[in-house]
Amino acid sequence: MPSRLYPEDQERVDAYLNQPANRVERRPFNVWLLLGVIFGSVVGMGLLARLLASFVVI
């Protein structure tokens, strides 16, 4: 795919991306891990709310 940038702009982008802070390899995004964390958080907060509600006396 050809670049839509001017050559001097592409050089600046390449120089920025090749800096040490921008060359960090990351794991691929895992949607199931995200859904698991969200589900676990919702269930955990629900259980915490039920626990706290058991201490309330009307």
Contacts in CASP RR format, 6 or more apart in sequence:
PFRMAT RR
TARGET T0000
AUTHOR 0000-0000-0000
METHOD contacts of the structure
MODEL  1
MPSRLYPEDQERVDAYLNQPANRVERRPFNVWLLLGVIFGSVVGMGLLAR
LLASFVVI
3 10 0 8 1.000
5 13 0 8 1.000
16 22 0 8 1.000
17 23 0 8 1.000
END
